[in-house]
Amino acid sequence: MSTFGLIEYREASPQVRAIYDDIMATRQTDWINNFWKAIAHDPALLKRTWESIKQVMAPGALDPLTKELIYIAVSVTNNCTYCIYSHTASAFGKGMTDAMFQELQAVIGMANETNKLVTGYQVEVDERFKPPLSAAGKPPLGSTGE
């Protein structure tokens, strides 16, 4: 159970209901998930978090599925069970396949392993990896940065 319980739509203040309505309209759904209900005890936090996530997760230079895959990777690394569940469901809804999920998990595991090795070995960063960087500005790195 969340620290302060969940604020259901019918119990919500008009300010919270307005945010819930925007969440449902934006996501084209008829329900509010528990994350939003839990943080609704602080309407300013609810509004700020919703506005930020709505902006960051909107289509842009990265497509919505790629953003969900990144969210899953960060959630796995941070051990956020709720976020892993919710963003995995969202990613499947946006077209992630079983094979993509399995490959994603392999990448997450490899990235975490090599990150810890680099940290433990205190590896200096190669000059060619340092700024300024651009798509055309430096020679190709190959298939991996490590």
Stockholm file with secondary structure:
# STOCKHOLM 1.0

chainA/1-146         MSTFGLIEYREASPQVRAIYDDIMATRQTDWINNFWKAIAHDPALLKRTWESIKQVMAPGALDPLTKELIYIAVSVTNNCTYCIYSHTASAFGKGMTDAMFQELQAVIGMANETNKLVTGYQVEVDERFKPPLSAAGKPPLGSTGE
#=GR chainA/1-146 SS CCTTCCCCGGGSCHHHHHHHHHHHHHHTCSCCCHHHHHHTTSHHHHHHHHHHHHHHTSSSSSCHHHHHHHHHHHHHHHTCHHHHHHHHHHHHHTTCCHHHHHHHHHHHHHHHHHHHHHHHHTCCCCGGGSSSCCTTTSCCCCSCCC
#=GC SS_cons         CCTTCCCCGGGSCHHHHHHHHHHHHHHTCSCCCHHHHHHTTSHHHHHHHHHHHHHHTSSSSSCHHHHHHHHHHHHHHHTCHHHHHHHHHHHHHTTCCHHHHHHHHHHHHHHHHHHHHHHHHTCCCCGGGSSSCCTTTSCCCCSCCC
//
